[in-house]
Amino acid sequence: MLAPLRLNRSHAEDGTRSRGDSLRTEGGRAALKYYADRGRDLIWDFFDFPNVIRLHPSSIRHAFRKREPVTPIADPCKIIWVRPADIIFKISGDHDLHADDILAGDWDLDRALVVDSIKYQSICKHFQDGVAWEDTELFDFYTDRFRRGEVVRGADSLPRLKRQYETRVDPLFRDLRANGFRIARDLWGRPTNVPHVHIGRGGEILYGTKGNHRLAMAKLLSIRVVPCHVRTRHADWQKIREAILSDVALTVGGAEPSNMYREFMKHPDLADLFFPNQ
C-alpha cells in the first residue's frame, strides 16, 4: 500500500477536472516561478548586445529546457516512449477525455483489447496475409458509414478511400519497416501528429483514437518503442506520481527509490521523475 500522502484536493472524488487545482500544489508554484525567472533572464540576455546575434528560436527553446523543475504535474507536451507490446488496451471513451486531465472515477475501466479491434485485425490481414483492403472487415465497416452519408478520413466514396490507403497507408507501412517510428516536426521543431495515450489507475497505458493504424503496424513489425503524448491520467495514478516524487526526493543526484516504488522505475510515464536530468 502507498504511504499516507499530503495531497491537495486536486483528486476530486466526483471526477471533476483538476488542472487548476493541481497547479496550486507546491510543485505547480515552483514551475511557475521557474519559467518566470527564465523569461526574465532571456530578456536581459536579449539586451546584452553580444548575445543578440546568438538569440535564435532554437536557443530560446534550449534555454527553457536546460533545467526544468521536477514536479508531479507532468508537462502535457512531453513525449513518452512506449513498447507496443505494453499497449494492450484501447480506451472506449477517448473523445470525452482531454489533454492534461486528472480524473477520478471508473473511466479507465471502459476499455477493450487492441488486438480485438476491427482496425487491428484488418491491418494484420492486409500486410501479413495479403488480403486486399476492400476485402477486410474494416472496409465493410467503412461501406456502412458511406451508406449513411458519412465522410471517412476525408473521402466520400469507397474507391477514393481505397486509393488513399494504397497511396498513404501502404507506403507508411514500408517506411516503418525500413526506418522505425520517426517523429514529424513543424518549423519550430515541435512534434506533430504524435499518437496519444491515457494512463489508468494502476499505470495501464490505454491507447486513444489517434494513431491506431501506426500502432497495429508497430506491433506487426515488432518495433521496439513508439512515441506518445499522455492526455489523461487517473487520479490514483497521479497519487503514485506524487508519492514517488516525495520518496525519491529528486534533486541533483537524488536518492534511490525505496523498494515500494522500485517496480515503477521502468514505467515510461515516470521517467521524468526517476531520471529528471536525462
Stockholm file with secondary structure:
# STOCKHOLM 1.0

chainA/1-278         MLAPLRLNRSHAEDGTRSRGDSLRTEGGRAALKYYADRGRDLIWDFFDFPNVIRLHPSSIRHAFRKREPVTPIADPCKIIWVRPADIIFKISGDHDLHADDILAGDWDLDRALVVDSIKYQSICKHFQDGVAWEDTELFDFYTDRFRRGEVVRGADSLPRLKRQYETRVDPLFRDLRANGFRIARDLWGRPTNVPHVHIGRGGEILYGTKGNHRLAMAKLLSIRVVPCHVRTRHADWQKIREAILSDVALTVGGAEPSNMYREFMKHPDLADLFFPNQ
#=GR chainA/1-278 SS CCCCCCCCTTSCTTCCCCHHHHTTSHHHHHHHHHHHHHHHHHHHHHHSHHHHTTCCHHHHHHHHHTTCCCCSSCCTTCEEEECGGGCCEEESCGGGCCTTEEECSSGGGCEEEGGGSHHHHHHHHHHHHCCCGGGSHHHHHHHHHHHTTCCBTTBSSHHHHHHHIIIIIHHHHHHHHHHCCCCEECTTSCEESCCEEEECTTSCEEECSTTHHHHHHHHHHTCSCEEEEEEEEEHHHHHHHHHHHHHHTCSTTCCCCCHHHHTTTTCGGGHHHHCTTC
#=GC SS_cons         CCCCCCCCTTSCTTCCCCHHHHTTSHHHHHHHHHHHHHHHHHHHHHHSHHHHTTCCHHHHHHHHHTTCCCCSSCCTTCEEEECGGGCCEEESCGGGCCTTEEECSSGGGCEEEGGGSHHHHHHHHHHHHCCCGGGSHHHHHHHHHHHTTCCBTTBSSHHHHHHHIIIIIHHHHHHHHHHCCCCEECTTSCEESCCEEEECTTSCEEECSTTHHHHHHHHHHTCSCEEEEEEEEEHHHHHHHHHHHHHHTCSTTCCCCCHHHHTTTTCGGGHHHHCTTC
//
